[in-house]
Amino acid sequence: MPDRSRKRPADLNRLAASIVSDATDEDKPDPDDGKDPAAVSLGRRGGLKGGKARAAKLTAEQRSEIAKKAAAARWAPK
């Protein structure tokens, strides 16, 4: 049974490609295909601990400055 919760792309070219791939039942390529598994693993480990490690070494004053800068950027006129 088809997945009814999946939305179709709004772009006509992507919609056409989606319909063709559904009709021909092509498998999607693996994004990690051809990459060194050790390098993929190493990059994943670094990405998982990066934010926590950065937050642990920041002082309260540094966190406050970062938050103020983010709020100013968020509410600034476009």
ChimeraX commands (.cxc) that place a marker at each C-alpha (Angstrom):
marker #1 position 0.00,0.00,0.00 radius 0.5
marker #1 position 1.42,3.44,-0.87 radius 0.5
marker #1 position 2.46,5.83,1.84 radius 0.5
marker #1 position -0.31,8.48,1.86 radius 0.5
marker #1 position 1.47,10.82,4.27 radius 0.5
marker #1 position 4.27,11.55,1.78 radius 0.5
marker #1 position 3.89,14.89,0.04 radius 0.5
marker #1 position 4.71,15.41,-3.60 radius 0.5
marker #1 position 7.28,18.07,-4.52 radius 0.5
marker #1 position 5.94,21.43,-5.71 radius 0.5
marker #1 position 8.64,21.76,-8.39 radius 0.5
marker #1 position 7.40,20.22,-11.65 radius 0.5
marker #1 position 10.77,18.68,-12.55 radius 0.5
marker #1 position 11.13,17.02,-9.16 radius 0.5
marker #1 position 7.50,15.87,-9.31 radius 0.5
marker #1 position 8.11,14.27,-12.70 radius 0.5
marker #1 position 11.29,12.58,-11.45 radius 0.5
marker #1 position 9.39,11.33,-8.39 radius 0.5
marker #1 position 6.59,9.87,-10.52 radius 0.5
marker #1 position 9.05,8.16,-12.85 radius 0.5
marker #1 position 11.06,6.67,-9.97 radius 0.5
marker #1 position 7.84,5.44,-8.32 radius 0.5
marker #1 position 6.63,3.91,-11.59 radius 0.5
marker #1 position 9.92,2.19,-12.41 radius 0.5
marker #1 position 10.56,1.14,-8.80 radius 0.5
marker #1 position 14.16,2.32,-8.88 radius 0.5
marker #1 position 16.16,2.05,-5.69 radius 0.5
marker #1 position 17.62,5.25,-4.35 radius 0.5
marker #1 position 21.43,5.34,-4.24 radius 0.5
marker #1 position 23.12,5.06,-0.86 radius 0.5
marker #1 position 24.58,8.49,0.10 radius 0.5
marker #1 position 27.54,6.79,1.83 radius 0.5
marker #1 position 28.34,4.61,-1.17 radius 0.5
marker #1 position 31.99,4.99,-2.16 radius 0.5
marker #1 position 33.01,6.69,1.08 radius 0.5
marker #1 position 35.54,5.32,3.52 radius 0.5
marker #1 position 33.53,3.76,6.40 radius 0.5
marker #1 position 36.20,4.80,8.91 radius 0.5
marker #1 position 35.97,8.43,7.80 radius 0.5
marker #1 position 32.17,8.36,7.94 radius 0.5
marker #1 position 32.30,6.94,11.45 radius 0.5
marker #1 position 34.85,9.51,12.59 radius 0.5
marker #1 position 32.82,12.40,11.18 radius 0.5
marker #1 position 29.64,11.13,12.83 radius 0.5
marker #1 position 31.32,10.86,16.24 radius 0.5
marker #1 position 32.61,14.42,15.98 radius 0.5
marker #1 position 29.19,15.72,14.96 radius 0.5
marker #1 position 27.46,14.02,17.86 radius 0.5
marker #1 position 29.68,15.49,20.53 radius 0.5
marker #1 position 30.44,18.90,19.00 radius 0.5
marker #1 position 27.62,20.99,20.49 radius 0.5
marker #1 position 27.87,19.47,23.94 radius 0.5
marker #1 position 31.64,19.92,24.05 radius 0.5
marker #1 position 31.35,23.56,22.94 radius 0.5
marker #1 position 28.63,24.31,25.52 radius 0.5
marker #1 position 30.69,22.71,28.29 radius 0.5
marker #1 position 33.70,24.97,27.69 radius 0.5
marker #1 position 31.76,28.27,27.36 radius 0.5
marker #1 position 31.43,30.54,30.36 radius 0.5
marker #1 position 28.08,31.98,31.38 radius 0.5
marker #1 position 29.14,35.37,30.03 radius 0.5
marker #1 position 30.07,33.90,26.65 radius 0.5
marker #1 position 26.76,32.02,26.42 radius 0.5
marker #1 position 24.92,35.25,27.23 radius 0.5
marker #1 position 26.75,37.16,24.50 radius 0.5
marker #1 position 26.00,34.42,21.96 radius 0.5
marker #1 position 22.33,34.44,22.94 radius 0.5
marker #1 position 22.10,38.24,22.65 radius 0.5
marker #1 position 23.70,38.15,19.21 radius 0.5
marker #1 position 21.32,35.39,18.07 radius 0.5
marker #1 position 18.27,37.27,19.35 radius 0.5
marker #1 position 19.39,40.46,17.61 radius 0.5
marker #1 position 19.85,38.57,14.34 radius 0.5
marker #1 position 16.51,36.81,14.72 radius 0.5
marker #1 position 14.51,40.00,15.31 radius 0.5
marker #1 position 16.43,42.30,12.96 radius 0.5
marker #1 position 14.51,43.50,9.89 radius 0.5
marker #1 position 15.29,41.42,6.82 radius 0.5
marker link #1:1,2 radius 0.2
marker link #1:2,3 radius 0.2
marker link #1:3,4 radius 0.2
marker link #1:4,5 radius 0.2
marker link #1:5,6 radius 0.2
marker link #1:6,7 radius 0.2
marker link #1:7,8 radius 0.2
marker link #1:8,9 radius 0.2
marker link #1:9,10 radius 0.2
marker link #1:10,11 radius 0.2
marker link #1:11,12 radius 0.2
marker link #1:12,13 radius 0.2
marker link #1:13,14 radius 0.2
marker link #1:14,15 radius 0.2
marker link #1:15,16 radius 0.2
marker link #1:16,17 radius 0.2
marker link #1:17,18 radius 0.2
marker link #1:18,19 radius 0.2
marker link #1:19,20 radius 0.2
marker link #1:20,21 radius 0.2
marker link #1:21,22 radius 0.2
marker link #1:22,23 radius 0.2
marker link #1:23,24 radius 0.2
marker link #1:24,25 radius 0.2
marker link #1:25,26 radius 0.2
marker link #1:26,27 radius 0.2
marker link #1:27,28 radius 0.2
marker link #1:28,29 radius 0.2
marker link #1:29,30 radius 0.2
marker link #1:30,31 radius 0.2
marker link #1:31,32 radius 0.2
marker link #1:32,33 radius 0.2
marker link #1:33,34 radius 0.2
marker link #1:34,35 radius 0.2
marker link #1:35,36 radius 0.2
marker link #1:36,37 radius 0.2
marker link #1:37,38 radius 0.2
marker link #1:38,39 radius 0.2
marker link #1:39,40 radius 0.2
marker link #1:40,41 radius 0.2
marker link #1:41,42 radius 0.2
marker link #1:42,43 radius 0.2
marker link #1:43,44 radius 0.2
marker link #1:44,45 radius 0.2
marker link #1:45,46 radius 0.2
marker link #1:46,47 radius 0.2
marker link #1:47,48 radius 0.2
marker link #1:48,49 radius 0.2
marker link #1:49,50 radius 0.2
marker link #1:50,51 radius 0.2
marker link #1:51,52 radius 0.2
marker link #1:52,53 radius 0.2
marker link #1:53,54 radius 0.2
marker link #1:54,55 radius 0.2
marker link #1:55,56 radius 0.2
marker link #1:56,57 radius 0.2
marker link #1:57,58 radius 0.2
marker link #1:58,59 radius 0.2
marker link #1:59,60 radius 0.2
marker link #1:60,61 radius 0.2
marker link #1:61,62 radius 0.2
marker link #1:62,63 radius 0.2
marker link #1:63,64 radius 0.2
marker link #1:64,65 radius 0.2
marker link #1:65,66 radius 0.2
marker link #1:66,67 radius 0.2
marker link #1:67,68 radius 0.2
marker link #1:68,69 radius 0.2
marker link #1:69,70 radius 0.2
marker link #1:70,71 radius 0.2
marker link #1:71,72 radius 0.2
marker link #1:72,73 radius 0.2
marker link #1:73,74 radius 0.2
marker link #1:74,75 radius 0.2
marker link #1:75,76 radius 0.2
marker link #1:76,77 radius 0.2
marker link #1:77,78 radius 0.2
view
